[in-house]
Every structure is written in C-alpha cells, then in structure tokens.
Amino acid sequence: MNEFKLGKMISEGENVNVYESGDYAVKVFKPDAPKTVVFYEALMDSKVEETGLNIPKIKEVEIIDGKWAIASELIKGKTLAQIMQEEPENKDAYLDDMVEIQLEIHSKSVKGIAKLKDNLRAEIESLDVIDHIKRYELLTRLDSTPKHIKLCHGNFGPENIVVTDDNKVYIVDWIGASLGNASADVAKTYLKLALTSTETAEKYMNLFCTKTNTSKKYVQEWLPIMAASTLAKGVTSKEEKDLLFTWLDVVDYS
C-alpha cells in the first residue's frame, strides 16, 4: 500500500475533501463517514470502469489519519462547466458534446447495481415535505413508467466532465449511478441546469430529444419524480428548493 502524503486540496465538500498526492487524487471522507458509504462508492466506480467508459481508475481504499480515503488516478484538466464559462460563444457546441457523452453512458448496462426505480420509490416514500396525496400521485406516476436497464449517472452535468489538456474526456462522480430509464437521468440533468439557466436546460433537453427521437413530453413527465428525489436527498439552497417545488407541482405537459 502507498503511504499517501496529502498535497494541495483539489476540492472541498460537505462530506469529503479531495487532495493531490503525486499521481493520485485522494478523496478523504469526514471522520463520521460510514464504512459502507466508502466501499459502496469504490464498488460503483469499479463497476462503471468495467464498461469501458473513461473514468478515473481507483487504485486503493485505505485509512489516512483515522479517516477513510479512496485514491484514484489524478486527472488534470478543466471541467466542462469551467470551459463553458470561459468560452460562452461555444456553449451550444459543448452542450452537444455533453449530450453525446450522456448517450454513451446510456448505451451501457452493468450487472449488480441498484435499480433506479427502487431508489426513487424509497426517496419519494421518505419525503416528509409533501402530503400523502402528492406522494401517492408521484408513486403512481413512477409505477407507470417503463422498466429500462440503461446505465444512468444520477448526477450528470458539465461539472462532472473533466477535459484534459490533450482533450481526453473523463466522467466523474458515480456514487449515484443506477440502472433505469435514460429520460429520468436527463430530467435530473435538466433540473440541475435549470437552476442557473432555463434557456440552457431547454437547449439540452431539446438536443437529447432530437438525437434520440424521444418525445419531449415523455422526458418532462419525469421532472416531478426527479424533483422529489432531489428534495429527498437534502437541499441547502432556498433557490434550489423553490425551483424543485415548482417542478414538483407540475402534473401534465402539453
């Protein structure tokens, strides 16, 4: 096992901090992080790696200064979100690239990981900020959706796409991955994008629907379900919470 010496902090989060350590990125979990969460994340990354998708490869799971840590390949580059911000004139082209990357994800299937519908059902049932009528409506809507087994990222967005200096593309943050309906995954990304720009979110959804010959109404019908799922995970921003409640109350689309 390597003895990792933590260098510059790459990112700081509520539950984990990520540091450089030579050729590795070391994700250090907070002291109260359950062991099951750490190993589940390592498992998910390992499962996705087997599909051939370009993701940072996990090298080790160990304890550093009494805290669980996952060491993986250090990918140096910029996120697509950063690139879009630096090159607003090319934003539409990068949105197109983003959809193509997501379609490649959806082309994969993985054995032995959670089903998206099971996760969504549990999240809706646990949501205590809605009444039983709204919960019943959401669960009924969920139960009526087709059963698919496509690989869904679960938190796909430009901030989780890293582009290296030699233009290699890596997809990160797989802990929310599951098998399910691609349109549900797209609805989740739409909600993320809509938080900063409804125009960008609409362009993104239109691109997906055009490329896949999917009815926009079909994707939109997932929005209340994915809004409920996101609320169930915990939302810190009032702006995001207000937006999600707006989508939660939308029932029919023309």
RODO-2510 file (C-alpha; in nm, 4 decimals, decimal comma):
residues 254
     n   res          X          Y          Z
     1     m     0,0000     0,0000     0,0000
     2     n     0,1129     0,3539    -0,0665
     3     e     0,1687     0,5993     0,2144
     4     f    -0,0116     0,8989     0,0699
     5     k     0,1154     1,2442     0,1577
     6     l    -0,1680     1,4837     0,1014
     7     g    -0,0785     1,7884    -0,1027
     8     k    -0,2893     2,0669    -0,2495
     9     m    -0,6630     2,0447    -0,1876
    10     i    -0,8442     1,9990    -0,5188
    11     s    -1,1966     2,0360    -0,3866
    12     e    -1,3773     2,0747    -0,0558
    13     g    -1,7167     1,9253     0,0115
    14     e    -1,9639     1,8704     0,2908
    15     n    -1,8695     1,5047     0,3295
    16     v    -1,5325     1,4698     0,1561
    17     n    -1,2213     1,6670     0,0678
    18     v    -1,0043     1,5762    -0,2313
    19     y    -0,6271     1,6240    -0,2349
    20     e    -0,3426     1,5766    -0,4784
    21     s    -0,0835     1,3157    -0,3817
    22     g     0,1695     1,2610    -0,6572
    23     d    -0,0098     1,0895    -0,9450
    24     y    -0,3174     1,0279    -0,7307
    25     a    -0,6299     1,2140    -0,6295
    26     v    -0,7133     1,1149    -0,2737
    27     k    -1,0721     1,1572    -0,1581
    28     v    -1,0707     1,1817     0,2214
    29     f    -1,4038     1,1248     0,3930
    30     k    -1,5103     1,3055     0,7074
    31     p    -1,4480     1,1102     1,0325
    32     d    -1,8140     1,0109     1,0753
    33     a    -1,8479     0,8671     0,7220
    34     p    -1,9816     0,5090     0,7398
    35     k    -1,7505     0,2432     0,6012
    36     t    -2,0376     0,1176     0,3842
    37     v    -2,0572     0,4527     0,2003
    38     v    -1,6855     0,4472     0,1250
    39     f    -1,6833     0,0931    -0,0099
    40     y    -2,0081     0,1461    -0,1993
    41     e    -1,8527     0,4402    -0,3840
    42     a    -1,5440     0,2318    -0,4631
    43     l    -1,7688    -0,0501    -0,5860
    44     m    -1,9707     0,1795    -0,8115
    45     d    -1,6580     0,3259    -0,9708
    46     s    -1,5183    -0,0230    -1,0234
    47     k    -1,8402    -0,1442    -1,1837
    48     v    -1,8551     0,1532    -1,4204
    49     e    -1,4871     0,1135    -1,5068
    50     e    -1,5670    -0,2360    -1,6388
    51     t    -1,7967    -0,0842    -1,9046
    52     g    -1,5020     0,0814    -2,0776
    53     l    -1,6213     0,4339    -2,0047
    54     n    -1,3377     0,6772    -1,9430
    55     i    -1,3356     0,7358    -1,5671
    56     p    -1,0528     0,7827    -1,3150
    57     k    -0,9439     0,4341    -1,2072
    58     i    -0,9499     0,3550    -0,8364
    59     k    -0,6145     0,2382    -0,7018
    60     e    -0,6649     0,1910    -0,3272
    61     v    -0,9056     0,2240    -0,0368
    62     e    -0,7365     0,2875     0,2955
    63     i    -0,7340     0,4865     0,6189
    64     i    -0,5392     0,8132     0,6443
    65     d    -0,5103     0,9795     0,9853
    66     g    -0,8049     0,7772     1,1093
    67     k    -1,0286     0,8692     0,8131
    68     w    -1,1349     0,6537     0,5223
    69     a    -0,9910     0,7534     0,1861
    70     i    -1,0151     0,6462    -0,1774
    71     a    -0,7136     0,7003    -0,4018
    72     s    -0,7670     0,7144    -0,7764
    73     e    -0,5886     0,8385    -1,0865
    74     l    -0,5235     1,2112    -1,0783
    75     i    -0,6888     1,3650    -1,3835
    76     k    -0,5564     1,7124    -1,4521
    77     g    -0,7756     1,9359    -1,6613
    78     k    -1,0803     2,1606    -1,6551
    79     t    -1,4409     2,0697    -1,6061
    80     l    -1,6743     2,1261    -1,8965
    81     a    -1,8557     2,3755    -1,6728
    82     q    -1,5367     2,5824    -1,6452
    83     i    -1,4765     2,5626    -2,0200
    84     m    -1,8326     2,6729    -2,0959
    85     q    -1,7881     2,9711    -1,8660
    86     e    -1,4589     3,0654    -2,0337
    87     e    -1,5963     3,0198    -2,3886
    88     p    -1,9620     3,1302    -2,3850
    89     e    -1,9574     3,1640    -2,7634
    90     n    -1,9037     2,7859    -2,7899
    91     k    -2,1570     2,6891    -2,5249
    92     d    -2,4040     2,5303    -2,7673
    93     a    -2,1329     2,3102    -2,9185
    94     y    -2,0247     2,1977    -2,5718
    95     l    -2,3864     2,1199    -2,4815
    96     d    -2,3973     1,8962    -2,7875
    97     d    -2,0778     1,7232    -2,6704
    98     m    -2,2309     1,6772    -2,3264
    99     v    -2,5386     1,5041    -2,4671
   100     e    -2,3174     1,2725    -2,6765
   101     i    -2,1248     1,1746    -2,3623
   102     q    -2,4503     1,1045    -2,1792
   103     l    -2,5751     0,8904    -2,4675
   104     e    -2,2572     0,6839    -2,4444
   105     i    -2,3276     0,6313    -2,0734
   106     h    -2,6843     0,5234    -2,1505
   107     s    -2,5562     0,2723    -2,4061
   108     k    -2,4011     0,0708    -2,1215
   109     s    -2,5538    -0,1717    -1,8769
   110     v    -2,3963    -0,3032    -1,5580
   111     k    -2,4840    -0,6093    -1,3540
   112     g    -2,5194    -0,5979    -0,9799
   113     i    -2,6044    -0,2328    -0,9148
   114     a    -2,9195    -0,0689    -0,7830
   115     k    -3,2320    -0,0173    -0,9921
   116     l    -3,3232     0,3498    -1,0361
   117     k    -3,6959     0,2896    -0,9823
   118     d    -3,6267     0,1195    -0,6481
   119     n    -3,4157     0,4154    -0,5362
   120     l    -3,6747     0,6678    -0,6496
   121     r    -3,9579     0,4839    -0,4770
   122     a    -3,7680     0,4815    -0,1466
   123     e    -3,6803     0,8500    -0,1779
   124     i    -4,0384     0,9563    -0,2528
   125     e    -4,1708     0,7469     0,0341
   126     s    -3,9213     0,9137     0,2712
   127     l    -4,0011     1,2700     0,1608
   128     d    -4,1702     1,4422     0,4534
   129     v    -4,2273     1,7835     0,2921
   130     i    -4,5205     1,6651     0,0785
   131     d    -4,8620     1,5365     0,1769
   132     h    -4,9839     1,1802     0,1233
   133     i    -5,1884     1,2791    -0,1842
   134     k    -4,8856     1,4234    -0,3646
   135     r    -4,6793     1,1207    -0,2577
   136     y    -4,9435     0,8853    -0,3985
   137     e    -4,9522     1,0806    -0,7283
   138     l    -4,5740     1,0619    -0,7633
   139     l    -4,5570     0,6919    -0,6799
   140     t    -4,8391     0,6168    -0,9245
   141     r    -4,6561     0,8114    -1,1958
   142     l    -4,3331     0,6242    -1,1159
   143     d    -4,5015     0,2837    -1,1250
   144     s    -4,6457     0,3582    -1,4696
   145     t    -4,3045     0,4290    -1,6276
   146     p    -4,1404     0,1630    -1,8482
   147     k    -3,8747    -0,0606    -1,6945
   148     h    -3,5358     0,0091    -1,8521
   149     i    -3,1894    -0,1083    -1,7501
   150     k    -2,9662     0,1568    -1,9030
   151     l    -2,6746     0,2894    -1,7016
   152     c    -2,7776     0,6235    -1,5502
   153     h    -2,5190     0,8540    -1,3961
   154     g    -2,7569     1,0044    -1,1430
   155     n    -2,5887     1,3442    -1,1179
   156     f    -2,4760     1,4152    -1,4728
   157     g    -2,3736     1,7686    -1,5609
   158     p    -2,0852     1,9706    -1,7037
   159     e    -1,9195     1,9912    -1,3610
   160     n    -1,8725     1,6122    -1,3680
   161     i    -1,6968     1,6049    -1,7049
   162     v    -1,3217     1,6687    -1,6953
   163     v    -1,1307     1,7556    -2,0130
   164     t    -0,7517     1,7159    -2,0035
   165     d    -0,5011     1,9354    -2,1876
   166     d    -0,4752     1,6693    -2,4602
   167     n    -0,8572     1,6647    -2,4963
   168     k    -0,9257     1,3333    -2,3234
   169     v    -1,2654     1,3316    -2,1536
   170     y    -1,3282     1,1729    -1,8134
   171     i    -1,6607     1,1327    -1,6336
   172     v    -1,6536     1,1545    -1,2530
   173     d    -1,8878     1,1252    -0,9502
   174     w    -2,0538     0,7850    -0,9941
   175     i    -2,1890     0,7218    -0,6453
   176     g    -2,5459     0,7923    -0,7636
   177     a    -2,5309     0,5544    -1,0609
   178     s    -2,8079     0,3026    -1,1163
   179     l    -2,9892     0,1079    -1,3867
   180     g    -3,3013     0,2674    -1,5242
   181     n    -3,4677     0,4951    -1,7750
   182     a    -3,2417     0,7326    -1,9684
   183     s    -3,5132     1,0002    -1,9701
   184     a    -3,5120     1,0043    -1,5897
   185     d    -3,1379     1,0711    -1,5982
   186     v    -3,1973     1,3504    -1,8488
   187     a    -3,4715     1,5026    -1,6323
   188     k    -3,2273     1,5115    -1,3395
   189     t    -2,9670     1,6921    -1,5519
   190     y    -3,2331     1,9329    -1,6795
   191     l    -3,3189     2,0310    -1,3215
   192     k    -2,9518     2,0884    -1,2414
   193     l    -2,9040     2,3100    -1,5464
   194     a    -3,2309     2,4964    -1,4907
   195     l    -3,1061     2,6162    -1,1534
   196     t    -2,8687     2,8547    -1,3329
   197     s    -3,0267     2,8858    -1,6793
   198     t    -3,3644     2,7668    -1,8022
   199     e    -3,2528     2,8505    -2,1567
   200     t    -2,9522     2,6182    -2,1295
   201     a    -3,1665     2,3448    -1,9746
   202     e    -3,4189     2,3689    -2,2581
   203     k    -3,1466     2,3546    -2,5244
   204     y    -3,0006     2,0496    -2,3546
   205     m    -3,3333     1,8665    -2,3383
   206     n    -3,4149     1,9548    -2,6994
   207     l    -3,0777     1,8177    -2,8111
   208     f    -3,1356     1,4895    -2,6277
   209     c    -3,4868     1,4508    -2,7670
   210     t    -3,3728     1,5259    -3,1228
   211     k    -3,0747     1,2897    -3,1105
   212     t    -3,2760     1,0027    -2,9615
   213     n    -3,6122     1,0686    -3,1286
   214     t    -3,7655     1,0898    -2,7806
   215     s    -4,0840     1,2829    -2,7128
   216     k    -4,0118     1,5903    -2,5031
   217     k    -4,3343     1,5278    -2,3138
   218     y    -4,2021     1,1842    -2,2135
   219     v    -3,8893     1,3384    -2,0582
   220     q    -4,0886     1,6173    -1,8933
   221     e    -4,3125     1,3626    -1,7215
   222     w    -4,0069     1,2562    -1,5197
   223     l    -3,9460     1,6084    -1,3838
   224     p    -4,1790     1,5880    -1,0792
   225     i    -4,0332     1,2482    -0,9853
   226     m    -3,6735     1,3672    -1,0144
   227     a    -3,7567     1,6899    -0,8289
   228     a    -3,8944     1,4812    -0,5412
   229     s    -3,5848     1,2595    -0,5494
   230     t    -3,3553     1,5625    -0,5280
   231     l    -3,5543     1,7109    -0,2397
   232     a    -3,5321     1,3796    -0,0544
   233     k    -3,1517     1,3888    -0,0760
   234     g    -3,1466     1,7235     0,1047
   235     v    -3,1240     2,0687    -0,0500
   236     t    -2,9333     2,3514     0,1170
   237     s    -3,0157     2,6377    -0,1200
   238     k    -3,3543     2,8110    -0,0870
   239     e    -3,3367     2,8960    -0,4574
   240     e    -3,2949     2,5311    -0,5497
   241     k    -3,5680     2,4224    -0,3107
   242     d    -3,8128     2,6759    -0,4561
   243     l    -3,7335     2,5606    -0,8104
   244     l    -3,7802     2,1951    -0,7204
   245     f    -4,1157     2,2633    -0,5549
   246     t    -4,2237     2,4388    -0,8745
   247     w    -4,1470     2,1270    -1,0769
   248     l    -4,2957     1,9018    -0,8105
   249     d    -4,6354     2,0618    -0,8639
   250     v    -4,6339     2,0279    -1,2434
   251     v    -4,8546     1,7345    -1,3308
   252     d    -4,9360     1,7403    -1,7027
   253     y    -4,7491     1,8621    -2,0076
   254     s    -4,8887     1,9606    -2,3414
***
